[in-house]
Amino acid sequence: MIVVTGATGNIGQTLVPLLAGAGEEVVAVSRQPRPGTLPAGVRHARADVGDAAGMRTVLDGAEALFLLLGGELNAHGESPRALLDVAEAAGVKRVVLVSSQINSTRPEAPSHARLRAFEAAVRASALDSTVLRPAGFASNAFAWAESVRTRRTVFAPFGDVALPVVDPADIAAVAAAALREDGHAGRTYVLTGPEAISPRGQAAVLSGALGEEVAFVELSREEAHAHMAAFMPEEAIAGTLDVLGAPLPAERLPAPDVERILGRPAASFADWAARALPAFR
């Protein structure tokens, strides 16, 4: 049995069907009632990964755990050891943690201290652990969906700074491999797209996919900060803007891990946009 936390998010909504389609017994965990999109045969558990005691019955009998921290859990909460102790006691043998590329490139970044604590905890545990460090998600472009639908305009900072954003479906595919296959214990994988693309370039991709011009309006750092404050914790905003506006050389380069693990090239932003297009129409 494989327990998937964050089951309704950008990664989980692909990972759960992948595992179920491979014949795995899957428990999809979310804080909300059972979504209607879960595949047949997948059990839903309403629980909070930030409440280790509440996860005890969910994890009972599981062999593997996909661990994703969401929202405020990236900044504060219980000791990482609390959840891992519960997982070990429940019989879990394998854990796959979603962290961030920033912990490779900026290991002292205050915004990612909690993720670093989880990385250290899973490595120190008795579980076979794999850490995924994705770059920025292609799906962050969903933040533009309303303005593209209503005004055919993308508003974003640092219009010409290119980064190799990763398709969340590729993160899910790598996670599925690490959850199901041997040979990934103790590994850390950096997951990116196949090429760097700027926000202005992403707007052009959306324009081509829609068959209509999508304008690009560049925001100042201050304007972007004010926008991000509506959905991101304050302690994460400055670090995110630093990466978007002044990426380090390693943050600009595509990494080989997606292709190496999956045996195919990583999906491009255009690949992601083709699937996501209904949100922008």
C-alpha positions as a Markdown table, in Angstrom:
| # | Residue | x | y | z |
|---|---|---|---|---|
| 1 | Met | 0.0 | 0.0 | 0.0 |
| 2 | Ile | 1.2 | 3.5 | -0.9 |
| 3 | Val | 0.0 | 6.6 | 0.9 |
| 4 | Val | 0.1 | 9.8 | -1.2 |
| 5 | Thr | -0.2 | 13.1 | 0.7 |
| 6 | Gly | -1.1 | 16.2 | -1.2 |
| 7 | Ala | -3.2 | 13.9 | -3.4 |
| 8 | Thr | -5.3 | 16.6 | -5.0 |
| 9 | Gly | -2.4 | 19.0 | -5.8 |
| 10 | Asn | -0.4 | 19.5 | -9.0 |
| 11 | Ile | 1.7 | 16.4 | -8.4 |
| 12 | Gly | -0.7 | 14.2 | -6.5 |
| 13 | Gln | -3.5 | 14.4 | -9.1 |
| 14 | Thr | -1.1 | 12.8 | -11.6 |
| 15 | Leu | 0.7 | 10.5 | -9.2 |
| 16 | Val | -2.4 | 8.8 | -7.8 |
| 17 | Pro | -3.7 | 7.6 | -11.2 |
| 18 | Leu | -0.1 | 6.5 | -12.2 |
| 19 | Leu | 0.2 | 4.3 | -9.1 |
| 20 | Ala | -3.3 | 3.0 | -9.4 |
| 21 | Gly | -2.9 | 2.2 | -13.1 |
| 22 | Ala | 0.2 | 0.2 | -12.2 |
| 23 | Gly | -1.8 | -2.0 | -9.9 |
| 24 | Glu | -0.8 | -0.4 | -6.6 |
| 25 | Glu | -3.1 | -0.1 | -3.6 |
| 26 | Val | -3.3 | 3.6 | -3.1 |
| 27 | Val | -4.5 | 5.8 | -0.2 |
| 28 | Ala | -5.0 | 9.4 | -1.3 |
| 29 | Val | -4.7 | 11.9 | 1.5 |
| 30 | Ser | -6.1 | 15.4 | 1.5 |
| 31 | Arg | -7.5 | 17.8 | 4.0 |
| 32 | Gln | -10.7 | 18.2 | 2.0 |
| 33 | Pro | -13.6 | 15.7 | 1.4 |
| 34 | Arg | -13.0 | 13.0 | -1.2 |
| 35 | Pro | -12.7 | 14.6 | -4.6 |
| 36 | Gly | -14.7 | 13.2 | -7.4 |
| 37 | Thr | -11.7 | 12.7 | -9.7 |
| 38 | Leu | -10.0 | 9.8 | -7.9 |
| 39 | Pro | -9.7 | 6.6 | -9.9 |
| 40 | Ala | -11.9 | 3.7 | -9.0 |
| 41 | Gly | -10.4 | 1.6 | -6.3 |
| 42 | Val | -8.4 | 4.4 | -4.7 |
| 43 | Arg | -9.2 | 4.9 | -1.0 |
| 44 | His | -9.4 | 8.5 | 0.2 |
| 45 | Ala | -8.4 | 9.5 | 3.7 |
| 46 | Arg | -9.2 | 13.0 | 5.1 |
| 47 | Ala | -6.2 | 13.8 | 7.2 |
| 48 | Asp | -3.5 | 16.5 | 7.7 |
| 49 | Val | 0.1 | 15.6 | 7.1 |
| 50 | Gly | 0.9 | 18.3 | 9.7 |
| 51 | Asp | -0.8 | 16.2 | 12.4 |
| 52 | Ala | 1.3 | 13.2 | 13.0 |
| 53 | Ala | -1.1 | 11.6 | 15.4 |
| 54 | Gly | -3.9 | 12.0 | 13.0 |
| 55 | Met | -1.9 | 10.2 | 10.3 |
| 56 | Arg | -1.4 | 7.1 | 12.4 |
| 57 | Thr | -4.4 | 5.2 | 11.2 |
| 58 | Val | -3.8 | 6.3 | 7.6 |
| 59 | Leu | -0.3 | 4.9 | 7.6 |
| 60 | Asp | -1.1 | 1.7 | 9.3 |
| 61 | Gly | 0.0 | -1.2 | 7.0 |
| 62 | Ala | 1.5 | 1.1 | 4.3 |
| 63 | Glu | 4.8 | 0.2 | 2.7 |
| 64 | Ala | 5.6 | 3.5 | 1.1 |
| 65 | Leu | 4.8 | 7.2 | 1.7 |
| 66 | Phe | 4.8 | 10.1 | -0.7 |
| 67 | Leu | 5.4 | 13.2 | 1.5 |
| 68 | Leu | 4.5 | 16.7 | 0.3 |
| 69 | Leu | 4.3 | 19.7 | 2.6 |
| 70 | Gly | 1.7 | 22.2 | 1.5 |
| 71 | Gly | 1.2 | 25.9 | 2.3 |
| 72 | Glu | 2.0 | 26.8 | 5.9 |
| 73 | Leu | 3.6 | 23.5 | 6.6 |
| 74 | Asn | 6.6 | 24.7 | 4.6 |
| 75 | Ala | 7.2 | 27.3 | 7.2 |
| 76 | His | 6.3 | 25.9 | 10.6 |
| 77 | Gly | 4.7 | 22.9 | 12.4 |
| 78 | Glu | 5.5 | 19.8 | 14.3 |
| 79 | Ser | 9.0 | 18.3 | 14.3 |
| 80 | Pro | 9.6 | 16.3 | 11.1 |
| 81 | Arg | 10.6 | 13.4 | 13.4 |
| 82 | Ala | 7.0 | 13.2 | 14.8 |
| 83 | Leu | 5.6 | 12.1 | 11.4 |
| 84 | Leu | 8.5 | 9.8 | 10.6 |
| 85 | Asp | 8.2 | 8.1 | 14.0 |
| 86 | Val | 4.6 | 7.4 | 13.2 |
| 87 | Ala | 5.5 | 6.1 | 9.7 |
| 88 | Glu | 8.1 | 3.8 | 11.1 |
| 89 | Ala | 5.8 | 2.4 | 13.8 |
| 90 | Ala | 3.1 | 1.8 | 11.1 |
| 91 | Gly | 5.4 | -0.4 | 9.1 |
| 92 | Val | 6.4 | 2.1 | 6.3 |
| 93 | Lys | 9.6 | 1.1 | 4.6 |
| 94 | Arg | 10.1 | 3.7 | 1.9 |
| 95 | Val | 9.5 | 7.5 | 1.8 |
| 96 | Val | 9.7 | 10.0 | -1.1 |
| 97 | Leu | 9.9 | 13.6 | 0.0 |
| 98 | Val | 9.3 | 16.6 | -2.3 |
| 99 | Ser | 11.8 | 19.4 | -1.4 |
| 100 | Ser | 13.1 | 22.1 | -3.6 |
| 101 | Gln | 16.0 | 22.8 | -6.0 |
| 102 | Ile | 16.8 | 25.8 | -3.8 |
| 103 | Asn | 18.1 | 23.4 | -1.2 |
| 104 | Ser | 20.8 | 22.4 | -3.7 |
| 105 | Thr | 21.6 | 25.9 | -4.9 |
| 106 | Arg | 21.0 | 28.1 | -1.9 |
| 107 | Pro | 21.5 | 25.8 | 1.1 |
| 108 | Glu | 21.3 | 28.6 | 3.6 |
| 109 | Ala | 18.1 | 30.2 | 2.3 |
| 110 | Pro | 15.9 | 31.0 | 5.3 |
| 111 | Ser | 12.7 | 30.4 | 3.3 |
| 112 | His | 13.5 | 26.7 | 2.9 |
| 113 | Ala | 14.9 | 25.9 | 6.4 |
| 114 | Arg | 11.9 | 23.6 | 7.2 |
| 115 | Leu | 12.3 | 21.6 | 4.0 |
| 116 | Arg | 15.9 | 21.2 | 4.9 |
| 117 | Ala | 14.9 | 19.9 | 8.3 |
| 118 | Phe | 12.6 | 17.4 | 6.6 |
| 119 | Glu | 15.4 | 16.3 | 4.3 |
| 120 | Ala | 17.7 | 15.7 | 7.2 |
| 121 | Ala | 15.0 | 13.8 | 9.1 |
| 122 | Val | 14.1 | 11.4 | 6.3 |
| 123 | Arg | 17.8 | 10.7 | 5.7 |
| 124 | Ala | 18.4 | 10.0 | 9.4 |
| 125 | Ser | 15.3 | 7.7 | 9.6 |
| 126 | Ala | 15.3 | 4.0 | 9.3 |
| 127 | Leu | 13.3 | 4.3 | 6.0 |
| 128 | Asp | 14.6 | 4.0 | 2.5 |
| 129 | Ser | 14.4 | 7.6 | 1.5 |
| 130 | Thr | 14.5 | 9.6 | -1.8 |
| 131 | Val | 14.5 | 13.4 | -2.0 |
| 132 | Leu | 13.1 | 15.2 | -5.0 |
| 133 | Arg | 14.3 | 18.7 | -5.6 |
| 134 | Pro | 12.2 | 20.2 | -8.4 |
| 135 | Ala | 12.8 | 23.6 | -10.0 |
| 136 | Gly | 9.9 | 26.0 | -10.3 |
| 137 | Phe | 6.7 | 24.4 | -11.6 |
| 138 | Ala | 5.3 | 25.0 | -15.1 |
| 139 | Ser | 1.9 | 25.0 | -13.4 |
| 140 | Asn | 2.8 | 28.3 | -11.6 |
| 141 | Ala | 1.5 | 29.8 | -14.9 |
| 142 | Phe | -2.0 | 29.0 | -13.7 |
| 143 | Ala | -1.6 | 32.2 | -11.7 |
| 144 | Trp | -2.1 | 34.0 | -15.1 |
| 145 | Ala | -5.2 | 32.0 | -16.1 |
| 146 | Glu | -7.7 | 34.7 | -15.2 |
| 147 | Ser | -5.9 | 37.6 | -16.9 |
| 148 | Val | -5.3 | 35.5 | -20.0 |
| 149 | Arg | -8.9 | 34.4 | -20.2 |
| 150 | Thr | -10.3 | 37.9 | -19.6 |
| 151 | Arg | -7.6 | 40.2 | -21.0 |
| 152 | Arg | -5.3 | 38.0 | -23.0 |
| 153 | Thr | -2.5 | 39.4 | -20.9 |
| 154 | Val | 0.2 | 37.9 | -18.7 |
| 155 | Phe | 1.5 | 40.0 | -15.8 |
| 156 | Ala | 4.8 | 38.9 | -14.3 |
| 157 | Pro | 8.2 | 40.2 | -13.1 |
| 158 | Phe | 11.6 | 39.6 | -14.7 |
| 159 | Gly | 10.2 | 39.1 | -18.1 |
| 160 | Asp | 13.3 | 38.0 | -19.8 |
| 161 | Val | 14.9 | 35.8 | -17.1 |
| 162 | Ala | 14.8 | 32.2 | -18.3 |
| 163 | Leu | 14.5 | 29.2 | -16.0 |
| 164 | Pro | 14.0 | 25.4 | -16.8 |
| 165 | Val | 10.5 | 25.1 | -15.2 |
| 166 | Val | 9.4 | 21.5 | -14.6 |
| 167 | Asp | 6.1 | 19.8 | -15.5 |
| 168 | Pro | 4.5 | 18.5 | -12.3 |
| 169 | Ala | 3.6 | 15.4 | -14.2 |
| 170 | Asp | 7.3 | 14.6 | -14.6 |
| 171 | Ile | 7.7 | 15.0 | -10.8 |
| 172 | Ala | 4.9 | 12.6 | -10.4 |
| 173 | Ala | 6.4 | 10.1 | -12.8 |
| 174 | Val | 9.8 | 10.2 | -11.0 |
| 175 | Ala | 8.0 | 9.9 | -7.6 |
| 176 | Ala | 6.1 | 6.8 | -8.9 |
| 177 | Ala | 9.4 | 5.2 | -9.9 |
| 178 | Ala | 11.0 | 5.9 | -6.6 |
| 179 | Leu | 8.0 | 4.6 | -4.7 |
| 180 | Arg | 7.7 | 1.4 | -6.6 |
| 181 | Glu | 11.3 | 0.5 | -7.7 |
| 182 | Asp | 14.4 | -0.5 | -5.9 |
| 183 | Gly | 17.6 | 1.5 | -6.5 |
| 184 | His | 16.5 | 5.0 | -5.4 |
| 185 | Ala | 17.2 | 4.8 | -1.7 |
| 186 | Gly | 19.5 | 7.5 | -0.5 |
| 187 | Arg | 19.3 | 9.4 | -3.7 |
| 188 | Thr | 18.5 | 13.1 | -4.3 |
| 189 | Tyr | 17.2 | 14.1 | -7.7 |
| 190 | Val | 17.1 | 17.6 | -9.1 |
| 191 | Leu | 14.1 | 17.8 | -11.5 |
| 192 | Thr | 13.8 | 20.5 | -14.2 |
| 193 | Gly | 12.4 | 20.9 | -17.6 |
| 194 | Pro | 14.5 | 20.4 | -20.8 |
| 195 | Glu | 15.2 | 24.0 | -21.5 |
| 196 | Ala | 15.1 | 27.4 | -19.8 |
| 197 | Ile | 12.2 | 29.6 | -20.7 |
| 198 | Ser | 11.4 | 33.2 | -19.6 |
| 199 | Pro | 7.9 | 34.5 | -18.5 |
| 200 | Arg | 7.8 | 36.4 | -21.8 |
| 201 | Gly | 8.6 | 33.2 | -23.6 |
| 202 | Gln | 5.8 | 31.3 | -21.7 |
| 203 | Ala | 3.3 | 34.0 | -22.7 |
| 204 | Ala | 4.4 | 33.5 | -26.3 |
| 205 | Val | 3.8 | 29.7 | -25.9 |
| 206 | Leu | 0.3 | 30.4 | -24.5 |
| 207 | Ser | -0.3 | 32.8 | -27.4 |
| 208 | Gly | 0.6 | 30.1 | -30.0 |
| 209 | Ala | -1.5 | 27.5 | -28.3 |
| 210 | Leu | -4.5 | 29.7 | -28.1 |
| 211 | Gly | -4.1 | 31.0 | -31.6 |
| 212 | Glu | -4.5 | 34.6 | -30.3 |
| 213 | Glu | -2.1 | 37.2 | -29.2 |
| 214 | Val | -1.3 | 37.2 | -25.4 |
| 215 | Ala | 0.4 | 40.5 | -24.3 |
| 216 | Phe | 3.1 | 40.5 | -21.7 |
| 217 | Val | 3.3 | 43.3 | -19.0 |
| 218 | Glu | 6.3 | 43.3 | -16.8 |
| 219 | Leu | 5.7 | 43.9 | -13.1 |
| 220 | Ser | 8.2 | 45.5 | -10.8 |
| 221 | Arg | 9.6 | 43.5 | -8.0 |
| 222 | Glu | 7.5 | 45.5 | -5.6 |
| 223 | Glu | 4.3 | 44.9 | -7.6 |
| 224 | Ala | 5.1 | 41.2 | -7.8 |
| 225 | His | 5.7 | 41.1 | -4.0 |
| 226 | Ala | 2.3 | 42.6 | -3.3 |
| 227 | His | 0.6 | 40.1 | -5.7 |
| 228 | Met | 2.4 | 37.1 | -4.1 |
| 229 | Ala | 1.5 | 38.2 | -0.6 |
| 230 | Ala | -2.0 | 37.1 | -1.3 |
| 231 | Phe | -1.1 | 33.4 | -1.5 |
| 232 | Met | 2.4 | 32.9 | -0.2 |
| 233 | Pro | 3.9 | 33.3 | 3.3 |
| 234 | Glu | 5.9 | 36.4 | 3.7 |
| 235 | Glu | 9.1 | 34.5 | 4.6 |
| 236 | Ala | 9.0 | 32.7 | 1.2 |
| 237 | Ile | 8.4 | 35.7 | -1.0 |
| 238 | Ala | 11.8 | 37.4 | -1.0 |
| 239 | Gly | 13.6 | 34.1 | -1.6 |
| 240 | Thr | 11.3 | 33.3 | -4.5 |
| 241 | Leu | 11.8 | 36.7 | -6.1 |
| 242 | Asp | 15.6 | 36.3 | -5.7 |
| 243 | Val | 15.5 | 33.1 | -7.7 |
| 244 | Leu | 13.1 | 34.5 | -10.4 |
| 245 | Gly | 15.1 | 37.7 | -10.8 |
| 246 | Ala | 18.7 | 36.8 | -10.2 |
| 247 | Pro | 19.0 | 33.0 | -10.6 |
| 248 | Leu | 22.4 | 31.4 | -9.9 |
| 249 | Pro | 24.1 | 29.6 | -12.8 |
| 250 | Ala | 22.9 | 26.1 | -11.6 |
| 251 | Glu | 19.3 | 27.4 | -11.4 |
| 252 | Arg | 19.4 | 28.3 | -15.1 |
| 253 | Leu | 20.6 | 24.9 | -16.4 |
| 254 | Pro | 18.4 | 21.9 | -17.1 |
| 255 | Ala | 19.3 | 18.9 | -15.0 |
| 256 | Pro | 19.5 | 15.3 | -16.4 |
| 257 | Asp | 17.6 | 13.4 | -13.7 |
| 258 | Val | 14.1 | 13.3 | -15.3 |
| 259 | Glu | 15.4 | 11.9 | -18.5 |
| 260 | Arg | 17.8 | 9.5 | -16.7 |
| 261 | Ile | 15.1 | 8.0 | -14.5 |
| 262 | Leu | 12.2 | 8.0 | -17.0 |
| 263 | Gly | 14.1 | 7.1 | -20.1 |
| 264 | Arg | 12.6 | 10.0 | -22.1 |
| 265 | Pro | 13.2 | 13.7 | -22.3 |
| 266 | Ala | 11.6 | 15.9 | -19.7 |
| 267 | Ala | 8.3 | 17.6 | -20.8 |
| 268 | Ser | 8.6 | 21.2 | -22.1 |
| 269 | Phe | 6.5 | 24.2 | -21.0 |
| 270 | Ala | 4.7 | 23.8 | -24.3 |
| 271 | Asp | 3.9 | 20.2 | -23.5 |
| 272 | Trp | 2.4 | 21.3 | -20.1 |
| 273 | Ala | 0.5 | 24.3 | -21.7 |
| 274 | Ala | -1.1 | 22.0 | -24.3 |
| 275 | Arg | -2.7 | 19.9 | -21.5 |
| 276 | Ala | -3.5 | 23.0 | -19.4 |
| 277 | Leu | -5.0 | 25.0 | -22.2 |
| 278 | Pro | -8.7 | 24.8 | -21.1 |
| 279 | Ala | -7.8 | 26.9 | -18.0 |
| 280 | Phe | -6.6 | 29.8 | -20.3 |
| 281 | Arg | -9.4 | 29.8 | -22.9 |
